[in-house]
Amino acid sequence: VIDVGASRVGGRTRAVGEATFNRRLGESTGIELVAASDWVETRAAIEDGLVSTFAGASVEQDFGSRVTAIALAGRQHFSDGNDRNHLRGRLILALLPEHGVTLQLRYRGYESDDIAVPRRYFNPGNYDIADIVLAVRRRLGTAAGAWTASAFAGGGRERIDRSTRNPTAAAGLRAEGPLAGGAHLRFFVNYQRASGYEAGPDYWYSHFGALLIVPLR
């Protein structure tokens, strides 16, 4: 799956997008390759036209019918010359499979190669975050067809340069499905209390989006 477009911010235009490739290696094992490029979303970084690109690979492994483990390793490059090595993991336990309810342990961390670049975004030498999340995913029938809806909520802690620790929280809702006339709608809303490209003990951010696909023929 490849999504590519053009984005104009602060008088600058560039190509942005993401690509994923999935392949099953067996009934219980799968791999995924990912790549993405976008603006660095802080005011100072946008004013200077900073962008980042990310490439990584993940492995998914099922352990029976109730436990799934996912591990991802990736490399991120910033246009100011900084690079980061990323490691992410997720352990998913199906609590109520018939209702789509899971308990998830989520971890992600990175190390920055260059912390001396101008501080136009949050850039510690080391960063990691661990959360416990309760999630639900359901299929809903409508007159136009089946919709898929999912939601999650949880929290944990983040660690900055292996010393500073802050509480974290996360919640989100996503749904997608068909509309009348062959159109398709996808929307989401997320909340995160954790450091991203900005930081601080009480820093939080939220974002939402919608995609409407309308067939021309």
C-alpha positions in Angstrom: 0.0 0.0 0.0 1.4 3.4 -1.0 0.1 6.8 -0.2 1.9 9.8 -1.8 0.9 13.4 -1.9 2.2 17.0 -1.9 2.1 19.2 1.2 2.7 23.0 1.4 3.7 24.5 4.7 5.3 27.8 5.4 5.8 28.6 1.8 7.5 25.3 1.1 6.2 22.4 -0.9 7.4 18.8 -0.8 6.3 15.3 -1.4 5.0 13.4 1.6 3.7 9.9 2.1 4.1 6.4 3.4 4.4 2.9 2.1 3.9 -0.6 3.6 4.5 -4.1 2.4 3.0 -7.1 4.2 3.7 -10.8 3.7 2.7 -13.9 5.6 5.5 -16.4 6.1 3.1 -19.0 7.6 -0.1 -19.3 9.5 1.4 -17.7 12.6 4.2 -15.5 11.3 4.2 -12.3 9.2 6.6 -9.5 8.2 6.0 -5.9 7.3 8.3 -3.3 5.7 7.4 0.4 6.2 8.7 3.8 4.9 7.4 7.3 5.5 8.4 10.9 4.9 6.8 14.1 6.4 7.4 17.4 8.0 8.8 17.7 11.6 5.8 19.2 13.3 7.0 22.0 15.6 6.8 25.7 14.8 10.5 26.2 14.6 11.1 23.1 12.5 8.3 24.0 10.1 9.6 27.6 9.7 13.0 26.1 8.8 11.5 23.4 6.5 12.8 20.4 8.4 11.5 17.0 7.3 12.1 13.4 8.5 12.2 10.1 6.7 11.7 6.7 8.4 12.3 3.1 7.2 11.8 0.0 9.2 10.9 -3.7 9.3 8.7 -5.7 11.7 8.0 -9.3 12.6 4.7 -10.5 13.9 4.4 -13.9 15.7 1.3 -15.6 17.1 1.7 -17.9 20.1 -1.5 -19.9 20.1 -4.8 -18.2 19.6 -4.6 -15.6 22.3 -1.1 -14.1 22.3 0.6 -12.1 19.6 4.1 -10.4 19.7 5.3 -7.7 17.3 8.8 -6.3 17.1 10.0 -3.4 14.9 13.4 -1.9 14.2 13.9 1.2 12.2 16.1 4.2 11.2 14.9 7.8 11.1 16.8 10.6 9.3 16.2 14.3 9.8 17.1 16.9 7.2 19.3 18.7 9.8 21.7 15.7 9.7 20.4 14.0 12.9 19.6 10.2 12.8 17.8 7.9 15.2 17.7 4.2 15.7 14.2 3.0 16.8 13.1 -0.1 18.6 9.4 -0.9 19.2 7.5 -3.8 20.6 4.0 -4.9 21.3 2.6 -7.9 23.2 -1.1 -8.5 22.6 -3.3 -10.7 24.9 -6.8 -11.5 23.7 -8.9 -11.2 26.8 -12.3 -11.7 25.1 -11.7 -12.8 21.5 -15.4 -13.1 20.7 -15.8 -9.4 21.5 -12.5 -8.1 20.1 -11.1 -7.1 23.6 -7.4 -7.2 24.0 -4.8 -6.1 26.7 -1.6 -4.7 25.1 1.8 -4.0 26.4 3.5 -1.3 24.2 7.1 -0.2 24.2 9.0 2.2 21.9 12.4 3.8 22.3 15.1 5.5 20.3 18.7 6.8 20.4 19.7 10.0 18.6 23.1 10.2 16.9 23.4 14.0 17.2 22.1 16.0 20.1 24.1 19.1 19.2 21.9 20.1 16.3 19.8 23.3 16.8 17.0 22.5 19.2 14.1 22.9 16.8 12.4 19.8 18.2 12.6 17.5 21.2 15.9 15.6 20.8 17.2 13.7 23.8 20.1 11.2 23.5 17.9 8.4 24.7 14.1 8.1 25.0 11.7 5.3 25.8 8.0 4.9 26.7 6.1 1.9 28.0 2.2 1.7 28.2 -0.4 -0.8 29.2 -3.5 -0.4 26.9 -7.0 -1.9 26.9 -8.4 -2.1 23.3 -11.5 -3.2 21.5 -12.2 -3.9 17.9 -15.6 -4.7 16.4 -17.3 -5.1 13.1 -20.6 -3.2 12.7 -23.2 -3.9 10.1 -24.9 -0.9 8.3 -27.2 -0.6 5.3 -24.2 0.2 3.1 -22.0 -2.7 4.4 -19.8 -3.7 7.3 -17.8 -1.1 9.2 -14.8 -1.7 11.4 -14.4 0.3 14.6 -11.7 0.2 17.2 -10.9 2.1 20.4 -8.2 2.1 23.0 -7.2 3.7 26.3 -4.3 3.3 28.7 -1.1 4.8 30.2 2.3 4.2 31.6 5.6 6.1 31.8 8.3 7.7 29.7 12.0 8.0 30.5 14.2 10.7 29.1 18.0 10.2 29.0 17.6 7.3 31.4 16.8 9.6 34.3 13.7 11.9 34.0 10.4 10.0 34.3 7.0 11.3 33.5 3.5 9.6 33.5 1.9 9.0 30.1 -1.7 8.5 28.9 -3.2 7.6 25.5 -6.6 7.1 24.0 -8.0 6.8 20.5 -10.9 6.0 18.3 -10.9 4.8 14.6 -13.6 3.7 12.2 -13.9 3.0 8.5 -16.4 1.5 6.2 -18.5 2.0 3.1 -21.1 4.7 2.3 -23.9 4.9 -0.2 -22.8 5.1 -3.9 -19.6 3.1 -3.4 -17.8 5.8 -1.3 -15.6 4.8 1.6 -14.9 6.8 4.8 -12.1 6.5 7.3 -11.7 8.8 10.3 -9.7 8.8 13.6 -9.1 10.8 16.7 -6.1 10.3 19.1 -4.9 11.8 22.4 -1.4 11.3 23.8 0.2 12.6 26.9 3.8 12.0 26.2 6.8 13.7 24.6 6.8 13.7 20.8 8.6 16.4 18.8 7.8 18.7 21.8 8.3 17.8 25.5 7.4 18.7 29.1 6.0 16.9 32.2 2.5 18.2 31.4 2.8 18.2 27.6 0.0 16.5 25.6 -1.2 16.5 22.0 -4.2 15.3 20.1 -4.9 14.9 16.4 -7.8 13.8 14.2 -8.2 13.1 10.5 -10.7 11.9 7.9 -10.3 10.3 4.5 -13.2 10.1 2.0 -12.7 7.9 -1.1 -15.2 8.5 -3.9 -15.1 6.3 -7.0 -15.0 8.2 -10.3 -16.3 5.3 -12.4 
